[in-house]
């Protein structure tokens, strides 16, 4: 071994990027972050496009049917109530548990109360059962689309901000490889609205089904959160994220 090699072997490791003494590799975060920001924009536009198309179809189907279109307003109100309950549960659980546990608890609470709200919509709104379920699902979807669009826009801005929050958001994207994908979260958004519409139709036909739908929805919410958490944490290296 040459003298230069011996000196290199005895000198402590110092990273030229961050002066860390632990050997590691640096990843160029800019391409990953920019790709994630593009995915956020495209997924939001795609979901909004689905919402607009659904609104047009439902409007054409129900403009002569008195009562059915109002299910959309009731569906939006049901989303607000369910989301509010989930938020309260999250805030309460976060005081004695981790934020992740609070998120899961809030999601379960929202899912569990949804069939009860669906039953109320089915009782309050007249009209054909299919149209009630369809327009209620649309009403549920619209506010969730608005909130998700605003949240995605803020996240896109945060990812390019030269702040501590921006640095943390970029690190999270690099650490998880941009998982879960915003397209997957958008699909869950639409699926949740479809489930609510089906709950409205089913409880309109058979109100007693609410007793089965409450625990079933809660179990599905827990399963979906676990799957999303597993997908987000199933990678240690960036690999192209709702």
C-alpha positions in Angstrom: 0.0 0.0 0.0 1.4 3.4 -0.9 1.9 6.3 1.5 -1.0 8.2 0.0 -3.3 5.2 0.5 -2.2 4.8 4.1 -2.9 8.4 4.8 -6.3 8.2 3.2 -7.1 5.1 5.3 -6.1 6.8 8.5 -7.9 10.1 7.9 -11.5 10.2 9.3 -14.3 10.2 6.8 -15.8 13.7 6.2 -18.6 14.2 3.7 -17.8 17.0 1.3 -21.5 18.0 1.2 -22.5 18.1 4.8 -19.4 17.4 6.9 -21.0 14.2 8.3 -18.5 11.7 9.7 -20.8 8.7 8.9 -20.3 7.2 5.4 -23.4 7.8 3.2 -24.6 8.8 -0.2 -26.3 12.0 -1.3 -29.3 12.0 -3.6 -30.1 14.8 -5.9 -33.5 15.8 -4.5 -34.5 18.4 -7.2 -35.6 15.9 -9.9 -37.5 13.9 -7.3 -39.2 16.9 -5.9 -40.1 18.4 -9.3 -41.5 15.1 -10.4 -43.6 14.9 -7.3 -44.9 18.5 -7.8 -45.9 17.6 -11.3 -47.7 14.5 -10.1 -49.5 16.5 -7.5 -50.7 18.9 -10.2 -51.7 16.2 -12.7 -53.6 14.1 -10.1 -55.5 17.2 -8.9 -56.5 18.1 -12.5 -57.5 14.5 -13.2 -59.7 14.3 -10.1 -61.3 17.7 -10.8 -61.9 16.6 -14.4 -63.7 13.5 -13.1 -65.7 15.7 -10.8 -66.8 18.1 -13.5 -67.7 15.2 -15.8 -69.8 13.6 -13.1 -71.5 16.9 -12.3 -72.4 17.3 -16.0 -73.8 13.7 -16.2 -75.8 14.0 -13.0 -77.2 17.4 -14.1 -78.4 15.9 -17.4 -80.0 13.0 -15.6 -81.7 14.8 -12.8 -82.6 18.3 -14.0 -86.2 17.2 -14.4 -86.3 15.1 -11.2 -87.4 17.1 -8.2 -85.7 16.1 -5.0 -82.8 14.0 -6.4 -80.5 17.0 -7.1 -80.8 18.1 -3.5 -79.1 14.9 -2.5 -75.9 16.6 -3.7 -76.2 19.3 -1.1 -77.0 16.8 1.6 -74.0 14.7 0.5 -71.7 17.8 0.8 -73.2 18.5 4.3 -72.6 14.9 5.3 -68.9 15.2 4.2 -68.5 18.3 6.3 -70.1 16.6 9.4 -68.1 13.4 8.9 -64.8 15.3 8.4 -65.5 17.5 11.4 -66.0 14.5 13.6 -62.8 12.9 12.3 -60.9 16.1 12.9 -62.2 16.3 16.5 -61.1 12.6 17.1 -57.7 13.4 15.6 -57.2 16.4 17.9 -58.2 14.5 20.9 -56.1 11.4 20.1 -53.0 13.5 19.2 -52.8 14.7 22.8 -52.1 11.2 24.2 -50.7 9.5 21.1 -48.7 10.1 18.0 -49.9 12.1 15.0 -50.0 9.0 12.9 -52.3 7.3 15.4 -54.5 10.4 15.5 -54.8 10.4 11.7 -55.8 6.7 11.7 -58.3 7.3 14.5 -59.8 10.3 12.7 -60.1 8.3 9.5 -61.9 5.4 11.3 -64.3 7.8 13.0 -65.1 9.5 9.7 -65.7 6.2 8.0 -67.8 4.8 10.9 -70.2 7.8 11.0 -70.6 7.9 7.2 -73.3 5.1 7.0 -75.3 6.9 9.7 -75.2 10.1 7.7 -76.0 8.2 4.5 -79.1 6.9 6.2 -80.1 10.4 7.1 -79.6 11.5 3.5 -81.7 8.6 2.3 -84.5 9.6 4.6 -84.4 13.3 3.9 -84.2 13.2 0.1 -87.0 11.9 -2.1 -86.6 10.6 -5.6 -85.3 7.4 -7.3 -82.8 5.5 -5.2 -80.2 5.3 -7.9 -80.3 9.0 -8.5 -80.2 9.7 -4.7 -77.1 7.6 -4.3 -75.4 9.1 -7.4 -76.0 12.7 -6.5 -75.1 12.2 -2.9 -71.8 10.6 -3.9 -71.2 13.7 -6.1 -72.0 16.0 -3.3 -69.6 14.1 -1.0 -66.9 14.3 -3.7 -67.0 18.0 -4.5 -65.9 19.4 -1.1 -63.3 16.7 -0.7 -62.0 17.7 -4.2 -61.8 21.4 -3.2 -60.0 20.7 0.1 -57.6 18.3 -1.6 -56.9 20.8 -4.4 -56.1 23.6 -1.9 -53.9 21.2 0.1 -52.0 20.0 -3.0 -51.5 23.6 -4.1 -50.1 24.5 -0.7 -47.8 21.4 -0.7 -46.5 22.3 -4.1 -45.6 25.8 -2.9 -44.1 24.4 0.3 -41.9 22.0 -1.7 -40.2 24.9 -3.5 -40.0 27.3 -0.5 -36.6 28.0 1.1 -38.0 27.5 4.6 -37.7 24.9 7.3 -41.1 23.5 6.4 -40.0 23.3 2.7 -36.8 21.5 3.7 -38.8 19.0 5.8 -41.3 18.4 2.9 -38.5 17.9 0.4 -36.7 15.5 2.7 -39.9 13.5 3.2 -40.3 13.2 -0.6 -36.7 12.0 -1.0 -36.9 9.7 2.0 -40.1 7.9 0.9 -39.4 8.1 -2.8 -42.6 10.2 -3.2 -44.9 7.6 -1.7 -47.8 7.2 -1.5 -48.5 8.5 -5.0 -50.9 11.4 -5.3 -52.7 9.4 -8.0 -53.4 6.7 -5.4 -54.7 9.2 -2.9 -56.9 10.7 -5.7 -58.3 7.2 -6.4 -59.1 6.8 -2.7 -60.9 10.1 -2.8 -63.2 9.0 -5.6 -63.6 5.5 -4.0 -64.7 7.0 -0.7 -67.4 9.1 -2.5 -68.6 6.0 -4.4 -68.8 4.1 -1.1 -70.9 6.8 0.4 -73.3 6.8 -2.6 -73.7 3.1 -2.3 -74.4 3.5 1.5 -77.1 6.0 0.6 -78.7 3.6 -1.9 -78.4 0.6 0.4 -79.8 2.3 3.5 -82.6 3.7 1.4 -83.6 0.1 0.5 -82.7 -1.5 3.8 -82.2 0.9 6.8 -81.2 -2.0 9.0 -78.0 -2.4 6.9 -76.6 0.6 8.7 -75.7 -1.6 11.6 -73.5 -3.7 9.4 -72.1 -0.8 7.4 -70.7 1.1 10.4 -68.2 -1.5 11.5 -67.5 -2.5 7.9 -66.6 1.0 6.9 -64.4 1.4 10.0 -62.6 -1.8 9.2 -62.0 -0.7 5.6 -60.7 2.7 6.7 -58.2 1.0 9.1 -57.1 -1.3 6.3 -56.7 1.4 3.8 -54.7 3.6 6.2 -52.4 0.7 7.0 -51.9 -0.1 3.3 -51.1 3.5 2.6 -48.7 3.7 5.5 -47.0 0.5 4.4 -46.6 1.8 0.9 -45.1 5.1 2.2 -42.6 3.4 4.4 -41.7 0.4 2.2 -38.8 2.1 0.7 -35.4 3.3 1.9 -34.2 4.7 -1.3 -35.9 7.2 -3.7 -37.9 5.6 -6.3 -40.5 7.3 -8.1 -45.5 9.9 -3.7 -52.4 11.8 -2.8 
